[in-house]
Amino acid sequence: MKPVIKAVNGLPVMILMAVFMSACDDVKQESGMTGQHGHDEHTQMAEPLKGLHGGRLLNDGDFTLELAIFETGLPPEFRVWATEHGQPVPPHQLDLQIRLTRLGGRVDSIRFAPEGDYLRGDTVIYEPHSFAVTVEARLNGQQHFWAYDNFEGRTSITTHAADAFGIETSIAGPVLLDETLQVYGRIEANKEAMRSVSARFAGSIRSVRFSLGDSVKQGQLLAIVESNESLNTYNITAPISGIITERNANPGEQTGNMHLFTIMDKSTVWAKLSLFPRDRAQIVTGASASITPAIGGIAANGIISQIDIVADADQSVKALVVLDNADGRFLPGSYVTARVKVAEHEVPLAVQRKGLQSFRDFTVVYAQFGEQYEVRMLELGRQNEQWVEVLGGLEPGTRYVTENSYIIKADIEKTGASHDH
């Protein structure tokens, strides 16, 4: 996701973010907001020593293990090389077990078998590679033990700080996900809510009470006409409430057979949507549609009540949606964007789009465990404007951040996100 630079109250967002990060530091000092990125930033531990294969070196006297997570061309797995007194240890002589304790309490127990000049783990090391590690090795009756933390994409934020920053969470679970198509259209007056007003008897117009654009109520007097035959006067009244969009009546004129007034009830309008051949096959009458003015604003919901059977010159056909327009937000002649529901899917696991962030080359959400937060790399499926199906990377029932997840990301990135192999 690329940042969008805007101005808030005349100040560039970059300046506001600088102020925000300064405030973050204050809150962190007061409330214990602590980033964890491969080691605790407060202990200032040195980066682990690396071996010939790029793995972490563990030493116990003259005995050394090199632990590497290998993931070139296959799912991530542990590979381990051992030396004693600087000489390679044949893999079949070493008994090795590694336990990975992940945030939330899950423990992955990994056994090893010889392969070539190394030991190969029997478990896929799924992302994130963030865990407390314990290593037990036995060689020639001698026991060796190591324990260390290998954290990435993790931070701690107190409940007080999370509340102050407006961090909100939700539970990942099943969702009924609507599949929609985006189409475009134009607002027209509802022709079924328009009335043309004529004189009952030909005569001379004596007076006119309203002008073009005026609002009238049903039953209000529009004009007085004197009959040419009886010379009696009679009233012309508004048949509906609405706006006068046409006036062809002036005092002293003869009514003839003219339409004297046209009144439009603007409380409903028509949205005429253009469906091109690729969309027409999926959209049917009765489908629900969410329609938004092209200039933005609150969407209105309606149902496609009619689809034309004759194509326009551009090969589109028009679909009709009647919209409630009591607030006047849709002006006849203005353009709209519509999302039309074409299917719905029951997905077993989904997250809200607004919670998504980027981390390395992944799309992630931040899982919450008490006052700790950690990335969860997602494999994504179908999606709409609100929800994204999760195919992998997140356990059902996980609590994850939905609002202001960028604060978690900023805190993790502030000291760098370790990815120790």
N, C-alpha and C positions, 0 to 999 in steps of 0.2 A: 504494500500500500504506500503510495507516495504522499508525502505531506502536502496539504493545500495551505498556502500562505494567504491569510485574510487579515482584515483589520477589525479590532474590537474596541469600540469607544475611541477610535482614532489611533490606537496603538497597534503596531505590527505584532502578529502572534509570536514571532521570535522573541521579542522583548518580554511578552507576557509569559512565555515558556521559561525564560531566564528567571523571572520573578517566581514562577511556580516551582522551579527546581530548587531555588533558594529556600522557599517555604518548605519544600519536602525535606531538606536537610534539617531545618529547625524541628519539624515534626518528628523526624527520625531520631534526633537527639533526645527529644522529650519522651517519645513513645516506643522506641525500640524498633524502628523500621529498618531492617537489615538485609542487604543483598547477599546472596550466597552464590558464588560462581567458581566452582572447582575447589574453593577453600573459603574459610571465614575471613572476610576482608579485614576484620579487626585484629586477627592474630598475625597477619602478614606472613604466612607460611610461604616458603620458597616453592617454586614450581617443581614438580617431581622430576628426578633424573630419568633420562631416556636411554634405552638400549639400542643395539644395532638394528633392531626391527621396528624401532619407533615406539616401543611399548614402555610402560612404567617399570622402573627397576626397584625391586624389594630385596634388601640385604639383611642377612643374619649371620654375622661373622664372615666366614669364607664361603657361605652359601648364598647364591643370588638367583632370584627369579625375574624374568622379564615377561610382563603381562601386556599383551596387545589385543585390541579389538580389531579383528580383520573383517572387512566388509567390501572388498573389491570383487565384484561379480557374483556375490552371494549375500544372503542375509548376515548381519553382524554376528560374529561369534568370537569367543576368546581363544587365543593361541598363546601358549606359554613355552618359553625356553628356560632351561636351568643350567647353571654352572656351579662347580665347587672347586675352590682353589684356582679359579680362572679357567678350568677345563670343562667342556660340555658334559652334561650328565645325560646318559642315554634315557630317553623318555620312559621306557618300560620299567626303569628302576624307581620311578618317582610316583608316589601316591598323592593326589592333589584334589582338593575340593575348595570351591569358592562359593560364598553366599553373598547375595546382593539384597539388601533391605531397602525397599523403595518407600517413598512418601506415601503414607496411608497404611503401612504395615505389611505389604506384600513382600514375601521373601522368595527369591529365585535361587535354588540350590543347583550348582553346576558340577557335574562330574566330568572327568577327562579320560581320554584314551590316546595311546601313542599314534602318531602319524608322521612319518618321516623323521625329522630331527626335532619335532616339537610335540607338545600335548595339545589336543584339540577338544574344546568344550562341546558338550552335547545339547546346549540350550541357545536359542536365538536371543541376543541381547537387544531387545527392542528399545526404541527411543521413548523418552529421553534417556541418555546414558547418565543418569543421576541417581546415586544410591550410596549407602554406607556399605563398604566392602570388608569382608573378613576372608582371610586366606589361610588355609591349613595345608601344610605340605609335610610329607614323611619320607625321609631318605635314609636308608641303612639304619633304621630304628631310631633315628633322630627326628624329633618333632619340631616344626617351625611354624610360627604364627604371626600374622600381620593383620592390622585393622586400620582402615583409613576412610575418609569421606571423599567421594568423587561426585560433587554436585554441579549441575549446570541448569540454567534456566529456572533457578529457584530464588525466592526471596521470602523474608519474613516481615509481616506488617501487623501491628497490633490492631485489635478490634477498634480501639479509639481512633487510630490513624485512618483505618479503612472507612469508618463512618465519616470522618472529617473530609476525606477525599471523594465521598459519594460512590464508593465501590459497592456494586450490587451483584448478587449471584443468583443462579438458578440451578435446577437439577436437570441433567441430561437424561432424556428418555424418549418414549415413542411420541410421534406427532402425525397428525393428518395433514400431509403436505399437498397444497394445491399447486397444480401445474398451470401456468398461464401463458398467454401470448400477448405481446404488446402490439397494439394497432393505433392508428391515428384517425381523427375525424374532425367534424365541425358542428357547432351548435346551430340549430335552426329553431324558429318559432314552432310551437306545437300547433299545427294547423287545425287540430281538433278542438283547440281551446281559443279559436278566433271567431269573431262574428262580424259579418257585414250588415250594416243598418241602412235601410231604405225607407222612404215614405210610403205609408199605406195608400194614400190618395195623392194624386198629383196636385200641386198647389204652390203657393208662394211662401218662401221661408221668411218668417217674421223676426225670429231671434235665434241666436246660437249661444249656448252657455259655456262650451269648453273649446280649447284649442288643441292643436297637434301636440302630442307628448303628455297631455294632462292625464292624471289618474281619475277614474270614475268608479263609482260603486253601482252594483246592479240596482236598477230602478230609478237612478238619478235622471233628471230632466236634461236632455241633450239639446233639443231645439223645439220651437213652436212653428207649426205650419198652418196656413189658411188654405182650406180646400178650394179649388177652382170651381167646383160644382155647387157646393152648399154654402160657400163663403164662411163656414164655421171653422174655428181653429181647433187643432188637436196637438197633443204632445207626443214627441218622440223620446223614448226613454232607453237607457242602457240595458241590454238584455243580459249582460254579465259584468262582473267587476274586472277591471284591467286598465290598460294604457291605450289611449287613442293613437293609433299608428297611421291613420289616414283620415283626412277631413276634406270633404268636397261640398261643404255647405256654408253659405254666407247669406246674411240678411238681404232680402230683395230678390234673390235668385229663385228660379223655378226648380222644383225638385226633379221633374221629369222621371226618368227611370234610373237615375244615378244611384250608386252606393254613396250615401252621405257620409258615413263613418265606418271605420274598421277598428274594432277593439280587440286587443290581444291580452289574454290572461297569461302573465309571465310567471305564474307560480309553478308551472311545469314547462319544460322545453324538451326538444328532441336532440339527441346526440346521433348524428349520422356518421357511422364508422365505415371506413374504406377497408374492405377485405379483399386482398389479392389472392390469386389462385392457391399459393402455398399455405395461406391461412384458412381459406374457405373450406378446405377439406376437414378441418378440425373444429371449426366453430359452428354451433347449431343454435336454433332458436331455444330459448329457455336458459341459455348459459348466463351466469352472473358476470357482471362487468363492473370494474372500479374505474371511475373516470375522473381525471384531474385536469383543470385548466392548464393550457400550455405554458402560461406564465407562472404556474405553481399555485399551491394552496391546498385546501382540504379536499380530499376525494369524495365523490358521491357514488353510491352504489345503485345499480339497476339491473334489469334483465333484458336480454335481447329478445324483443317481441316480434321482430319481422326481419327477414333477409330478402332483398330483391332477387328476382329471377332473371333480370336483364343486366348485363355488364355495361359499365360506362366505357368511354373511349380509351381509358387507361387500363382496361380489363379488370378493374375492381368492381365489386358489387357493394351496395350499401346495406349496412345492418342498422336497425333502429333500436335505440334505447330511450325510454321516457324517463326523464330525471326530475326529481323534486327540485324546484328552484325558488323556494319561498324566500330565501335570503338574497336572491338576485345575483349570485356569484357567477352564473353562466350567462353570458351575453350572446344573443343570436349573432352569428357571423364570426364568433371567436373560435379558435382551434383548441382541441383537447387531445390528451393522450389517454388511452384506455388499456387496461389489462383484463383480458377476458379469460375466464376459467375454462380450460379444455379437459382437465382430468384431475383426479385426486388420488393420492397414494398414501397408504398407511405404512410409515417407515418406523422401524423398531427403535432407532436412535437418531436424534437430531439436536442441533444447537442453534441458538439465535445468531444471525449474521452479524449483528452489532457487537458481539463478543469476540469476533475473529481478529487476530493480529498475525504479523509475520515474524518468524524467528529462523535465522539462517535461511535455508531454502524451503522452509515448511510454512504451511498455514496452521496456526495453533489457536487453542484457547488456553486459559490459565486455570488449572484445577486448584480448588481450595481445600486445605485440610487444616482446620483450626485457624491459626494465624500464619500458616505457611501457604505459599502459592508456587505452582510449578507448571511449566509448559507441558502441553499434551499435543504431540504432532498428529495431525488428522489426515486420514484418507477420506476424501469427500465424494459424495454422490450427487443426487438431484437436489435442486434448490429453487427457492422462489425469493421474493423480496424480503421475507422475514426469517425463513428457516433454511438450514443446510443439513442434508442427510450426512451422517457420519458412518462410514463403512469400516473404519479401523482407527486405532490410536486412542480410544477413549472408552472407559468402562461405563455401561449403563448405571445410572444412579449417582454418577460423579457430580459434585457441586462445582460449578465453574463460573467465572466472572462474566457478567453480561454488560454492566455499565462501567465506563471509565477504565476499561482494561488497558488502555494506553499508559496508565499510571504504573501498572505492574511492569509493562514492557520497558518503560523509561528507567525504572529502578534497577531492573536486571541488566540493561544495556549500559548503565552508568559506569559499571566497573568491568564490563566485558563478560561475554557468555562463553565459558570454557567448554571445550569438547575434547576431553582427554581420552586419548587412545593408548 
